[in-house]
Amino acid sequence: MVIIRKEERNGNIYYYLEHSFRLNGKTLKKERYLGKAIPKNIERIEADFLYEIYKKKWYAQFELIKSDFGKERDNMPPEALEKYIESFMIKFTYDTQRIEGSTLNFRDTASLLLEGRTPPNKPIRDVKEAEEHKKVFYEILETKKDISLGLILGWHYKLFKETKQDIAGRIRDHQVAISGSRFIPPSPVEINALLDDFIKWYNKNKGKLNPVELAALVHLKFVTIHPFTDGNGRISRLLMNFVLNKHKFPMLNIEYKNRSSYYTALERSQVKHNESPFVQWFFRRYLKSNKAYLKSS
């Protein structure tokens, strides 16, 4: 728990944030000077203070996950590894499409992607987009290229070329809104510059940031730019898993049933212009999804 400590010296009052926590079996204490008055944005300062403290602990856990996951993959026969990836692909395609309004249930998705069975009485758009998502997913696993605007536009084109040819692979030239969110995406005139900044930021930080944090920020930054008329969430989740897979970390499936907390974390970061709420949500979700690899922690 974070406390605000008041200290009096020579007739003056000074305020500090203070937090005690355990790391590697030791009790540690961290503090941050606030000033002679409690800042108005104290909630954000507290959140950032905690984030910086726990980031080191999270990073250590991420490395354990990567290590145990790598050992497991190395010991898998090729057929078992293929089945593992296929199983993830089905779950990921189902959930990412469902989050965006697809009517296909999990059984529909599995039958379609494994056996080629088209579910009856379901929109052909949902069917085609699930099929194309499968293809793009496997492409992100196999490509030797790194993130670029051309790569992103190509993925978007492939996702929608069968269903929405007028927007497939095209940057939007009109304002959009996100239903149920207080966040207003950037105007069309800002998008090209923002995308250019995004690619520059990625190239500058891809070798500096922890890969799990990099994946979270790639997702957040791209979906906040919202460069497409449709498909921004799907592309951002593909980018997220591209980063994780490239760095040999387990990929993450953001489940449809967890969409409420996912939306809330995104909106908080977007509206407050603060990356911390979404990154912290992402870290916790990643650890929960990979707790089986933390047996040695």
NUDRENDREN-445077 format. One line per 5 residues: their letters; for each residue z, x, y of N, C-alpha, C, CB. Coordinates in steps of 0.001 Angstrom, whole numbers. Glycine has a CB too. Layout:
! residues N
A) Z,X,Y,Z,X,Y,Z,X,Y,Z,X,Y  ...
This chain:
! residues 297
MVIIR) 0,842,-1204,0,0,0,0,872,1246,1223,-950,10  -818,520,2205,-877,1246,3467,182,698,4418,-2288,1142,4099  950,1612,5007,1936,1189,6009,1595,1841,7340,3389,1562,5567  2023,1205,8425,1904,1798,9751,3276,2353,10117,1396,749,10819  3326,3664,10266,4596,4330,10574,4672,4630,12067,4751,5637,9748
KEERN) 5811,4297,12649,6036,4545,14075,6985,5735,14224,6619,3273,14785  6617,6663,15067,7425,7869,15252,7671,8071,16739,6728,9118,14631  8918,8337,17087,9268,8542,18494,9577,10019,18722,10483,7654,18905  8920,10608,19707,9160,12004,20052,9139,12158,21570,8103,12930,19389  10205,12733,22089,10309,12990,23537,10034,11746,24370,9343,14091,23943
GNIYY) 10552,10621,23881,10404,9381,24619,9064,8690,24449,10626,9641,26039  8167,9268,23659,6851,8662,23414,6780,8103,22008,5725,9689,23631  5989,7046,21832,5790,6414,20528,4411,6804,19992,5928,4859,20630  4372,7216,18724,3129,7583,18070,3005,6790,16772,3070,9114,17800  1797,6371,16471,1567,5553,15279,701,6309,14265,895,4214,15666
YLEHS) 1038,6116,12978,325,6762,11883,77,5752,10763,1120,7983,11353  -1059,5900,10102,-1269,5214,8830,-725,6115,7734,-2788,4875,8593  -70,5500,6747,511,6294,5663,312,5581,4338,2012,6555,5913  -44,6347,3312,-260,5758,1986,158,6754,912,-1747,5342,1796  1003,6290,-44,1399,7099,-1187,659,6608,-2424,2934,7044,-1403
FRLNG) 233,7534,-3257,-544,7169,-4447,-382,8263,-5499,-2053,6959,-4093  -747,7926,-6734,-669,8892,-7827,-2057,9378,-8203,29,8278,-9048  -2180,10695,-8401,-3439,11296,-8815,-3128,12460,-9739,-4280,11761,-7586  -3705,12377,-10958,-3474,13410,-11970,-1991,13623,-12250,-4101,14719,-11529  -1258,12506,-12289,155,12562,-12648,1086,12949,-11510,337,13516,-13754
KTLKK) 538,13186,-10318,1362,13575,-9179,1366,12486,-8112,864,14895,-8585  2503,12364,-7406,2576,11428,-6293,2197,12167,-5018,3997,10797,-6174  1170,11671,-4355,671,12294,-3144,816,11349,-1967,-785,12715,-3314  884,11927,-792,988,11116,422,-62,11580,1418,2413,11207,1041  -784,10620,1977,-1782,10907,2994,-1437,10127,4256,-3208,10553,2494
ERYLG) -1760,10707,5403,-1543,9994,6654,-2670,10258,7622,-215,10390,7275  -2806,9356,8566,-3826,9495,9609,-3220,9069,10937,-5099,8645,9278  -3386,9893,11933,-2856,9593,13258,-3679,8486,13918,-2850,10861,14140  -2987,7492,14478,-3663,6370,15120,-3678,6464,16633,-3014,5091,14715  -2623,7082,17209,-2532,7158,18658,-1214,6586,19159,-3698,6423,19298
KAIPK) -1151,6367,20446,74,5842,21053,115,4315,21016,196,6329,22494  -959,3709,20526,-1005,2255,20356,-1797,1964,19090,-1647,1542,21607  -1525,831,18471,-2259,449,17266,-3633,-41,17675,-1497,-644,16457  -4709,575,17173,-6068,178,17575,-6380,-1272,17211,-7095,1099,16925  -7257,-1877,17985,-7641,-3261,17716,-8394,-3394,16395,-8497,-3798,18857
NIERI) -9126,-2352,16013,-9894,-2412,14763,-9105,-1806,13597,-11240,-1676,14928  -7816,-2066,13571,-6935,-1456,12579,-7328,-1825,11151,-5501,-1871,12836  -7859,-3028,10921,-8237,-3420,9561,-9362,-2531,9030,-8669,-4899,9528  -10341,-2258,9860,-11436,-1379,9430,-10926,45,9210,-12578,-1382,10476  -10052,516,10087,-9499,1861,9933,-8720,1973,8625,-8591,2212,11127
EADFL) -7933,945,8296,-7179,941,7036,-8123,989,5835,-6278,-306,6951  -9181,163,5881,-10134,118,4764,-10821,1468,4575,-11189,-979,4999  -11248,2096,5679,-11912,3399,5592,-10939,4479,5117,-12510,3788,6954  -9693,4387,5560,-8640,5329,5154,-8435,5276,3641,-7310,5012,5887  -8306,4065,3093,-8127,3908,1653,-9362,4360,881,-7809,2457,1318
YEIYK) -10524,4041,1412,-11771,4418,750,-11873,5930,594,-12973,3890,1535  -11556,6658,1657,-11634,8112,1601,-10627,8692,622,-11413,8703,2978  -9447,8079,521,-8421,8557,-408,-8863,8379,-1852,-7101,7820,-171  -9357,7179,-2164,-9643,6855,-3556,-11011,7326,-4021,-9534,5384,-3758  -11835,7757,-3088,-13167,8207,-3462,-13083,9370,-4459,-13961,8626,-2211
KKWYA) -12173,10295,-4234,-12027,11436,-5138,-11646,10975,-6546,-10971,12414,-4597  -10722,10009,-6615,-10314,9487,-7927,-11492,8790,-8598,-9116,8507,-7786  -12245,8006,-7828,-13415,7315,-8367,-14442,8327,-8866,-14042,6393,-7300  -14685,9363,-8082,-15673,10370,-8479,-15319,10999,-9819,-15784,11455,-7410  -14034,11310,-10022,-13609,11906,-11296,-13887,10956,-12457,-12109,12266,-11254
QFELI) -13657,9668,-12233,-13920,8680,-13277,-15409,8550,-13539,-13336,7324,-12889  -16213,8624,-12483,-17668,8543,-12661,-18174,9706,-13524,-18382,8546,-11286  -17619,10882,-13314,-18043,12040,-14097,-17651,11889,-15567,-17433,13321,-13520  -16491,11278,-15830,-16102,10995,-17212,-17065,10018,-17857,-14679,10442,-17268  -17444,9003,-17090,-18409,8020,-17598,-19723,8713,-17934,-18645,6888,-16563
KSDFG) -20214,9528,-17010,-21481,10228,-17247,-21401,11111,-18490,-21858,11078,-16024  -20294,11821,-18632,-20141,12730,-19763,-20122,11980,-21088,-18869,13546,-19612  -19295,10937,-21190,-19191,10192,-22450,-20479,9430,-22753,-18007,9217,-22396  -21101,8899,-21705,-22372,8200,-21887,-23445,9161,-22395,-22822,7546,-20567  -23469,10365,-21815,-24450,11351,-22240,-24272,11750,-23698,-24364,12573,-21361
KERDN) -23016,11937,-24111,-22742,12281,-25509,-23195,11161,-26441,-21241,12563,-25712  -22934,9924,-26031,-23328,8779,-26860,-24847,8711,-26990,-22784,7461,-26262  -25541,8874,-25889,-27012,8819,-25931,-27592,9950,-26778,-27588,8888,-24509  -27009,11138,-26639,-27520,12289,-27391,-27383,12091,-28896,-26786,13558,-26971  -26373,11304,-29297,-26126,11087,-30726,-26840,9862,-31288,-24651,10950,-30966
MPPEA) -27542,9135,-30419,-28254,7943,-30883,-29586,8315,-31519,-28480,6967,-29722  -29920,7749,-32683,-31277,7899,-33208,-32261,7257,-32223,-31407,7252,-34633  -33495,7722,-32164,-34471,7174,-31206,-34589,5653,-31251,-35825,7776,-31465  -34565,5079,-32449,-34690,3622,-32560,-33490,2912,-31949,-34846,3212,-34024  -32290,3478,-32143,-31082,2878,-31581,-31098,2960,-30052,-29826,3573,-32140
LEKYI) -31574,4102,-29524,-31673,4256,-28073,-32670,3258,-27497,-32086,5692,-27707  -33769,3068,-28178,-34773,2098,-27746,-34185,694,-27702,-35989,2132,-28679  -33386,341,-28714,-32747,-984,-28762,-31714,-1135,-27640,-32073,-1208,-30137  -30986,-56,-27361,-29990,-77,-26285,-30663,-367,-24943,-29225,1268,-26222  -31749,347,-24661,-32464,158,-23399,-33082,-1242,-23335,-33559,1234,-23231
ESFMI) -33617,-1695,-24457,-34214,-3027,-24517,-33173,-4103,-24237,-34861,-3262,-25885  -31996,-3941,-24817,-30919,-4913,-24600,-30517,-4956,-23129,-29697,-4569,-25473  -30395,-3771,-22498,-30058,-3734,-21079,-31161,-4375,-20256,-29817,-2292,-20616  -32422,-4070,-20592,-33558,-4624,-19856,-33520,-6140,-19838,-34868,-4147,-20463  -33212,-6751,-20981,-33186,-8221,-21062,-32077,-8780,-20184,-32992,-8687,-22524
KFTYD) -30880,-8206,-20297,-29755,-8688,-19482,-30026,-8486,-17997,-28455,-7968,-19879  -30540,-7313,-17653,-30822,-6999,-16256,-31890,-7928,-15698,-31264,-5541,-16113  -32970,-8148,-16462,-34035,-9038,-16003,-33530,-10462,-15850,-35215,-9004,-16969  -32760,-10930,-16821,-32210,-12293,-16729,-31361,-12441,-15468,-31364,-12628,-17985  -30395,-11529,-15269,-29447,-11687,-14167,-30082,-11479,-12802,-28305,-10727,-14337
TQRIE) -30944,-10456,-12676,-31553,-10198,-11365,-32491,-11337,-10967,-32322,-8861,-11381  -33197,-11912,-11950,-34069,-13051,-11658,-33251,-14314,-11374,-35032,-13300,-12830  -32183,-14488,-12137,-31330,-15692,-11975,-30662,-15707,-10607,-30249,-15750,-13083  -30239,-14532,-10155,-29635,-14420,-8825,-30604,-14915,-7759,-29219,-12963,-8534  -31898,-14709,-7988,-32921,-15093,-7012,-33495,-16485,-7261,-34039,-14084,-7024
GSTLN) -32857,-17254,-8156,-33253,-18650,-8314,-34090,-18984,-9524,-33980,-19060,-7145  -34319,-18033,-10432,-35089,-18332,-11640,-34381,-19398,-12477,-35305,-17051,-12476  -35161,-20247,-13105,-34602,-21316,-13958,-34490,-20890,-15420,-35467,-22575,-13861  -34955,-19678,-15757,-34884,-19236,-17144,-33441,-18901,-17524,-35796,-18015,-17369  -32983,-19445,-18656,-31664,-19049,-19133,-31792,-17765,-19948,-31015,-20180,-19979
FRDTA) -30659,-17284,-20461,-30699,-16001,-21168,-31553,-16085,-22435,-29277,-15548,-21526  -31428,-17191,-23170,-32217,-17347,-24393,-33710,-17399,-24069,-31792,-18621,-25151  -34066,-18123,-22999,-35476,-18167,-22569,-35993,-16752,-22292,-35636,-19056,-21299  -35185,-15999,-21545,-35589,-14652,-21139,-35759,-13735,-22345,-34565,-14057,-20175  -34793,-13786,-23264,-34858,-12931,-24448,-36064,-13273,-25319,-33573,-13058,-25264
SLLLE) -36307,-14565,-25542,-37449,-14980,-26374,-38773,-14589,-25741,-37418,-16490,-26609  -38836,-14727,-24419,-40056,-14373,-23692,-40328,-12872,-23760,-39953,-14820,-22231  -39310,-12064,-23482,-39522,-10628,-23351,-39546,-9897,-24683,-38459,-10040,-22487  -38921,-10479,-25710,-38921,-9844,-27023,-40055,-10331,-27916,-37604,-10088,-27706  -40331,-11644,-27827,-41272,-12250,-28771,-42509,-12823,-28109,-40588,-13329,-29542
GRTPP) -42538,-12824,-26786,-43686,-13371,-26079,-43761,-14883,-26098,-44927,-12821,-26656  -42620,-15533,-26378,-42597,-17000,-26417,-42350,-17563,-25024,-41514,-17505,-27397  -43301,-18330,-24523,-43143,-18952,-23218,-42256,-20185,-23340,-44516,-19325,-22618  -41135,-20230,-22615,-40245,-21388,-22723,-40908,-22649,-22189,-38942,-21128,-21971  -40730,-23767,-22874,-41360,-25018,-22410,-40675,-25575,-21166,-41330,-26069,-23523
NKPIR) -41449,-26275,-20377,-40924,-27010,-19214,-40229,-26116,-18186,-39956,-28067,-19681  -40686,-24883,-18073,-40147,-23979,-17057,-41291,-23519,-16153,-39427,-22753,-17715  -41024,-23316,-14865,-42092,-22916,-13937,-42790,-21636,-14394,-41522,-22720,-12529  -44091,-21654,-14344,-44856,-20477,-14767,-44531,-19280,-13876,-46372,-20771,-14732  -44159,-19536,-12626,-43776,-18442,-11718,-42576,-17683,-12268,-43454,-18990,-10309
DVKEA) -41566,-18403,-12769,-40381,-17741,-13311,-40739,-16914,-14542,-39301,-18776,-13661  -41647,-17441,-15342,-42087,-16730,-16554,-42813,-15432,-16175,-43018,-17637,-17414  -43793,-15530,-15278,-44602,-14375,-14897,-43751,-13300,-14221,-45737,-14808,-13966  -42818,-13717,-13367,-42005,-12743,-12654,-41042,-12027,-13597,-41231,-13425,-11532  -40555,-12717,-14621,-39717,-12049,-15629,-40540,-11028,-16410,-39093,-13087,-16598
EEHKK) -41753,-11398,-16784,-42627,-10472,-17521,-42943,-9237,-16691,-43931,-11172,-17931  -43237,-9449,-15413,-43582,-8322,-14552,-42353,-7457,-14275,-44191,-8822,-13231  -41178,-8086,-14176,-39958,-7310,-13955,-39706,-6364,-15123,-38752,-8244,-13755  -39949,-6839,-16325,-39800,-5980,-17505,-40689,-4746,-17367,-40152,-6759,-18803  -41932,-4945,-16975,-42870,-3825,-16852,-42410,-2829,-15792,-44272,-4339,-16510
VFYEI) -41956,-3349,-14644,-41522,-2457,-13572,-40246,-1722,-13973,-41297,-3246,-12269  -39357,-2405,-14692,-38127,-1758,-15158,-38458,-535,-16009,-37262,-2751,-15964  -39347,-692,-16969,-39711,447,-17809,-40420,1533,-17001,-40602,-11,-18963  -41120,1116,-15966,-41785,2094,-15113,-40768,2965,-14381,-42697,1391,-14108  -39665,2364,-13910,-38666,3165,-13186,-38000,4178,-14107,-37602,2255,-12556
LETKK) -37957,3879,-15405,-37364,4818,-16353,-38290,5990,-16638,-37017,4108,-17649  -39585,5757,-16532,-40566,6758,-16966,-41175,7568,-15830,-41662,6085,-17718  -41140,7055,-14606,-41816,7752,-13515,-41153,9080,-13192,-41844,6881,-12278  -41946,10071,-12881,-41448,11375,-12459,-41379,11468,-10936,-42337,12492,-13018  -41913,10449,-10270,-41902,10443,-8809,-40514,10077,-8288,-42957,9460,-8263
DISLG) -40258,10451,-7040,-39005,10061,-6402,-39280,8912,-5430,-38351,11273,-5664  -38212,8366,-4882,-38341,7203,-3998,-39211,7535,-2788,-36953,6721,-3535  -40183,6673,-2536,-41051,6771,-1356,-41476,5352,-1004,-42311,7710,-1617  -41995,5176,184,-42457,3844,578,-43590,3395,-335,-42920,3837,2053  -44497,4311,-699,-45597,3948,-1580,-45115,3467,-2936,-46523,5119,-1759
LILGW) -44089,4133,-3483,-43536,3729,-4777,-42934,2332,-4681,-42471,4740,-5257  -42179,2076,-3620,-41526,775,-3426,-42564,-334,-3274,-40605,811,-2190  -43583,-92,-2450,-44629,-1102,-2260,-45364,-1382,-3565,-45625,-647,-1184  -45552,-343,-4371,-46204,-532,-5667,-45385,-1390,-6606,-46472,799,-6312  -44080,-1151,-6654,-43205,-1981,-7497,-43247,-3432,-7040,-41750,-1455,-7463
HYKLF) -43177,-3635,-5728,-43171,-4992,-5196,-44481,-5702,-5520,-42936,-4973,-3679  -45589,-4973,-5374,-46892,-5564,-5691,-46940,-6009,-7157,-48029,-4555,-5399  -46478,-5152,-8043,-46520,-5482,-9467,-45619,-6668,-9804,-46112,-4273,-10294  -44481,-6776,-9141,-43567,-7904,-9398,-44200,-9236,-9044,-42273,-7731,-8610  -44998,-9270,-7967,-45455,-10551,-7424,-46967,-10764,-7453,-44987,-10678,-6029
KETKQ) -47710,-9843,-8009,-49169,-9975,-7974,-49669,-11196,-8735,-49811,-8733,-8541  -48895,-11694,-9705,-49305,-12858,-10482,-48835,-14175,-9870,-48779,-12741,-11889  -47850,-14107,-8986,-47229,-15347,-8504,-47311,-15550,-6993,-45796,-15371,-8915  -47278,-14461,-6233,-47265,-14580,-4774,-48160,-13499,-4184,-45813,-14466,-4211  -49453,-13664,-4393,-50404,-12631,-4002,-50421,-12385,-2497,-51786,-13008,-4468
DIAGR) -50054,-13403,-1719,-50100,-13251,-264,-49003,-12347,284,-50001,-14598,387  -47936,-12127,-494,-46852,-11257,-16,-46686,-10018,-884,-45542,-12027,27  -47364,-9931,-2015,-47170,-8839,-2968,-47503,-7487,-2345,-48027,-9064,-4212  -46522,-6605,-2292,-46735,-5259,-1767,-46932,-5193,-270,-47904,-4657,-2425  -46548,-6245,453,-46787,-6289,1899,-45477,-6407,2677,-47712,-7463,2250
IRDHQ) -45342,-5598,3714,-44198,-5687,4616,-44318,-6965,5431,-44112,-4441,5545  -43229,-7671,5588,-43295,-8950,6312,-43603,-8723,7800,-41962,-9725,6157  -44294,-9709,8385,-44607,-9666,9812,-44007,-10859,10527,-46119,-9626,10033  -42932,-11405,9975,-42276,-12581,10561,-40780,-12476,10304,-42852,-13915,9968  -40009,-13214,11080,-38560,-13217,10918,-38181,-14043,9697,-37865,-13768,12184
VAISG) -37132,-13612,9014,-36629,-14350,7855,-35130,-14579,8016,-36930,-13585,6532  -34607,-15524,7244,-33172,-15802,7217,-32721,-15809,5763,-32836,-17164,7921  -31436,-15558,5550,-30867,-15558,4210,-29968,-16785,4089,-30073,-14233,3920  -30319,-17680,3197,-29574,-18927,3047,-28111,-18652,2727,-30199,-19796,1953  -27221,-19287,3486,-25800,-19180,3217,-25145,-17910,3723,-25578,-19283,1781
SRFIP) -25902,-17046,4437,-25330,-15795,4933,-25318,-15774,6450,-26111,-14593,4395  -24291,-15133,7009,-24207,-14963,8458,-25064,-13799,8938,-22761,-14749,8881  -25525,-12973,8009,-26333,-11805,8370,-27752,-12214,8716,-26345,-10784,7230  -28256,-11696,9830,-29634,-11946,10249,-30427,-10653,10060,-29700,-12443,11743  -31424,-10649,9183,-32205,-9429,8937,-32927,-8949,10192,-33219,-9672,7824
PSPVE) -33304,-7687,10215,-34006,-7123,11379,-35314,-7860,11673,-34293,-5636,11151  -35744,-7765,12918,-37008,-8383,13318,-38169,-7566,12755,-37110,-8490,14869  -39352,-8179,12615,-40509,-7476,12043,-40870,-6178,12759,-41696,-8381,12058  -40683,-6138,14086,-41082,-4940,14829,-40198,-3740,14519,-41049,-5220,16316  -39019,-3988,13931,-38099,-2891,13613,-38329,-2297,12230,-36679,-3372,13714
INALL) -39019,-3034,11368,-39012,-2700,9940,-39615,-1344,9627,-39748,-3746,9175  -40779,-1023,10181,-41427,244,9837,-40550,1445,10188,-42770,359,10553  -39934,1404,11354,-39048,2503,11761,-37823,2576,10854,-38610,2330,13228  -37279,1415,10491,-36102,1391,9619,-36430,1922,8226,-35546,-32,9517  -37605,1587,7714,-38017,2103,6407,-38224,3614,6462,-39306,1408,5935
DDFIK) -38791,4082,7543,-38985,5524,7712,-37634,6240,7742,-39781,5819,9008  -36674,5652,8462,-35318,6221,8513,-34660,6182,7141,-34449,5461,9534  -34896,5114,6398,-34314,4976,5059,-34807,6090,4132,-34661,3596,4462  -36102,6341,4125,-36664,7395,3270,-36141,8763,3708,-38217,7370,3317  -36058,9005,5007,-35525,10278,5509,-34061,10436,5108,-35670,10363,7046
WYNKN) -33291,9347,5250,-31872,9390,4864,-31751,9709,3383,-31167,8042,5185  -32561,9055,2550,-32496,9281,1110,-32810,10742,778,-33471,8344,375  -33861,11279,1323,-34256,12654,1030,-33198,13654,1499,-35600,12967,1688  -32520,13328,2578,-31473,14215,3109,-30211,14171,2253,-31132,13830,4554  -29912,13007,1672,-28620,12819,994,-28675,12790,-523,-28011,11565,1456
KGKLN) -29870,12773,-1118,-29967,12604,-2567,-29344,13758,-3344,-31409,12455,-2966  -29236,14911,-2718,-28597,16026,-3397,-27179,16290,-2947,-29398,17244,-3203  -26684,15468,-2025,-25347,15672,-1462,-24325,14650,-1954,-25417,15621,41  -24734,13388,-2018,-23801,12322,-2363,-23611,12206,-3866,-24285,11000,-1802  -22442,11748,-4275,-22242,11389,-5678,-23292,10343,-6051,-20783,10848,-5932
PVELA) -23953,10476,-7215,-25037,9558,-7561,-24649,8078,-7578,-25573,9926,-8891  -23412,7754,-7924,-23002,6345,-7928,-22908,5830,-6490,-21637,6168,-8663  -22384,6655,-5602,-22346,6269,-4187,-23764,6202,-3625,-21487,7268,-3366  -24603,7142,-4007,-25995,7123,-3553,-26692,5840,-3986,-26753,8342,-4093  -26470,5430,-5239,-27083,4189,-5743,-26598,2976,-4963,-26773,4005,-7234
ALVHL) -25291,2931,-4678,-24731,1812,-3914,-25331,1748,-2517,-23206,1934,-3822  -25447,2898,-1865,-25960,2929,-492,-27457,2660,-441,-25657,4276,154  -28202,3143,-1434,-29635,2830,-1500,-29821,1319,-1585,-30305,3534,-2719  -29032,680,-2449,-29090,-786,-2575,-28775,-1445,-1239,-28105,-1284,-3660  -27634,-1084,-646,-27177,-1726,587,-28157,-1516,1732,-25808,-1193,980
KFVTI) -28568,-280,1946,-29440,17,3076,-30794,-676,2946,-29638,1518,3201  -31352,-683,1728,-32668,-1297,1569,-32605,-2815,1737,-33248,-948,200  -31638,-3449,1103,-31584,-4908,1189,-31216,-5363,2600,-30576,-5466,175  -30542,-4504,3365,-30211,-4822,4755,-31459,-4755,5638,-29129,-3858,5286  -32347,-3818,5362,-33631,-3775,6082,-34445,-5030,5787,-34439,-2510,5693
HPFTD) -34375,-5498,4518,-35024,-6754,4122,-36502,-6777,4505,-34308,-7941,4761  -37271,-5796,4018,-38636,-5648,4527,-39656,-6641,3987,-39107,-4296,4231  -39312,-7364,2919,-40274,-8265,2301,-39921,-9732,2551,-40353,-7997,806  -40912,-10576,2447,-40683,-12017,2553,-39803,-12499,1409,-42019,-12783,2556  -40016,-11945,224,-39228,-12286,-960,-39148,-11039,-1834,-39857,-13500,-1747
GNGRI) -38106,-10954,-2655,-37998,-9853,-3601,-37152,-8691,-3132,-39337,-9360,-3923  -36497,-8819,-1984,-35696,-7711,-1462,-34523,-7363,-2377,-35179,-8054,-76  -33853,-8394,-2900,-32737,-8152,-3804,-33191,-7502,-5093,-32016,-9444,-4108  -34291,-7991,-5642,-34776,-7427,-6897,-35192,-5964,-6747,-35946,-8245,-7416  -35892,-5664,-5659,-36302,-4277,-5436,-35079,-3392,-5198,-37274,-4184,-4237
SRLLM) -34094,-3884,-4459,-32909,-3058,-4185,-32132,-2768,-5467,-31993,-3755,-3164  -32096,-3737,-6386,-31389,-3504,-7660,-32197,-2576,-8571,-31115,-4849,-8383  -33518,-2624,-8484,-34338,-1653,-9210,-34137,-246,-8642,-35829,-2049,-9145  -34091,-121,-7327,-33837,1176,-6700,-32481,1731,-7115,-33909,1055,-5177  -31490,870,-7126,-30134,1248,-7556,-30155,1853,-8951,-29197,28,-7527
NFVLN) -30830,1188,-9872,-30870,1690,-11248,-31800,2883,-11411,-31298,589,-12185  -32803,2983,-10566,-33640,4181,-10549,-32768,5410,-10262,-34776,4050,-9487  -31908,5302,-9254,-31037,6419,-8869,-30058,6752,-9998,-30263,6081,-7572  -29404,5742,-10551,-28433,5985,-11618,-29099,6640,-12829,-27758,4668,-12033  -30232,6099,-13233,-30926,6637,-14404,-31431,8057,-14150,-32094,5728,-14791
KHKFP) -31942,8309,-12949,-32469,9631,-12600,-31388,10698,-12723,-33042,9622,-11175  -30145,10319,-12412,-29032,11266,-12467,-28247,11178,-13777,-28098,11026,-11299  -28816,10460,-14749,-28261,10376,-16112,-26913,9662,-16169,-28112,11767,-16692  -26738,8694,-15278,-25582,7805,-15312,-25994,6483,-15957,-25010,7571,-13878  -25058,5748,-16568,-25399,4414,-17061,-25885,3530,-15919,-24189,3767,-17757
MLNIE) -26875,2718,-16189,-27352,1778,-15175,-26375,609,-15051,-28774,1264,-15526  -26509,-144,-13974,-25593,-1247,-13698,-26350,-2566,-13662,-24851,-1020,-12370  -25816,-3555,-14351,-26336,-4920,-14271,-25373,-5753,-13446,-26535,-5540,-15690  -25820,-6249,-12300,-25000,-7151,-11480,-25234,-8560,-12013,-25361,-7044,-9929  -24219,-9105,-12640,-24380,-10362,-13372,-24419,-11568,-12442,-23255,-10529,-14377
YKNRS) -25197,-12539,-12854,-25323,-13789,-12099,-23962,-14444,-11895,-26270,-14760,-12820  -23102,-14386,-12921,-21794,-15041,-12826,-20900,-14364,-11786,-21100,-15036,-14191  -21216,-13119,-11414,-20435,-12400,-10404,-21101,-12417,-9025,-20219,-10962,-10846  -22070,-13296,-8852,-22869,-13264,-7623,-22050,-13576,-6372,-24012,-14248,-7731  -20986,-14385,-6493,-20219,-14761,-5306,-19553,-13538,-4666,-19156,-15810,-5670
SYYTA) -18893,-12717,-5472,-18247,-11517,-4920,-19300,-10513,-4446,-17320,-10861,-5978  -20418,-10480,-5123,-21543,-9605,-4746,-22067,-10002,-3365,-22691,-9684,-5805  -22336,-11286,-3170,-22821,-11774,-1872,-21809,-11489,-771,-23115,-13282,-1937  -20523,-11726,-1068,-19479,-11534,-69,-19394,-10082,372,-18136,-11993,-613  -19441,-9166,-596,-19364,-7736,-267,-20563,-7303,570,-19286,-6892,-1552
LERSQ) -21754,-7764,189,-22951,-7438,967,-22829,-7970,2396,-24210,-8017,288  -22461,-9226,2519,-22387,-9831,3846,-21350,-9135,4730,-22056,-11314,3727  -20210,-8796,4155,-19176,-8120,4952,-19683,-6792,5494,-17912,-7891,4112  -20370,-6023,4660,-20902,-4744,5118,-21996,-4933,6158,-21440,-3945,3942  -22852,-5923,5940,-23972,-6146,6854,-23514,-6674,8204,-24964,-7112,6240
VKHNE) -22604,-7628,8205,-22157,-8236,9456,-21278,-7272,10253,-21393,-9535,9173  -20430,-6500,9554,-19513,-5586,10233,-20107,-4205,10470,-18252,-5451,9436  -21350,-3986,9999,-22001,-2680,10128,-21097,-1581,9570,-22354,-2388,11609  -20545,-1855,8397,-19604,-939,7744,-19938,-891,6256,-18112,-1388,7973  -20330,269,5767,-20757,395,4379,-19608,240,3376,-21422,1729,4178
SPFVQ) -18389,483,3821,-17248,560,2915,-17020,-678,2041,-16031,813,3706  -17056,-1911,2577,-16776,-3069,1707,-17710,-3168,505,-16873,-4343,2510  -19014,-2957,716,-19938,-3061,-416,-19784,-1877,-1359,-21384,-3152,79  -19633,-673,-815,-19512,502,-1679,-18259,398,-2548,-19474,1795,-834  -17163,-58,-1971,-15938,-223,-2771,-16126,-1291,-3845,-14746,-592,-1864
WFFRR) -16776,-2393,-3493,-17053,-3422,-4500,-17915,-2834,-5613,-17758,-4650,-3858  -18915,-2084,-5233,-19830,-1479,-6203,-19073,-529,-7132,-20968,-724,-5478  -18212,319,-6573,-17437,1262,-7387,-16589,520,-8424,-16533,2133,-6487  -15900,-512,-7972,-15030,-1256,-8900,-15850,-1950,-9983,-14187,-2297,-8134  -16977,-2510,-9599,-17839,-3177,-10576,-18393,-2158,-11568,-18993,-3924,-9869
YLKSN) -18755,-986,-11081,-19297,56,-11947,-18248,533,-12958,-19799,1239,-11106  -17032,736,-12481,-15963,1162,-13390,-15661,88,-14426,-14693,1499,-12601  -15620,-1144,-14005,-15349,-2238,-14940,-16455,-2351,-15980,-15198,-3566,-14187  -17698,-2199,-15559,-18817,-2325,-16477,-18866,-1170,-17494,-20118,-2383,-15691  -18266,-48,-17135,-18337,1149,-17978,-16979,1597,-18479,-18983,2275,-17219
KAYLK) -16030,694,-18549,-14674,1070,-18965,-14632,1649,-20381,-13757,-139,-18885  -15611,1307,-21209,-15653,1844,-22578,-15830,3362,-22563,-16795,1187,-23383  -16401,3909,-21490,-16619,5355,-21415,-15447,6096,-20778,-17880,5644,-20636  -14358,5380,-20479,-13212,5993,-19840,-12051,6194,-20815,-12765,5150,-18669  -12353,6177,-22085,-11287,6310,-23099,-10542,7633,-22966,-11876,6192,-24512
SS) -11251,8628,-22486,-10624,9953,-22400,-9881,10174,-21073,-11683,11034,-22575  -9930,9169,-20185,-9272,9353,-18877,-7788,9047,-18968,-9923,8457,-17809
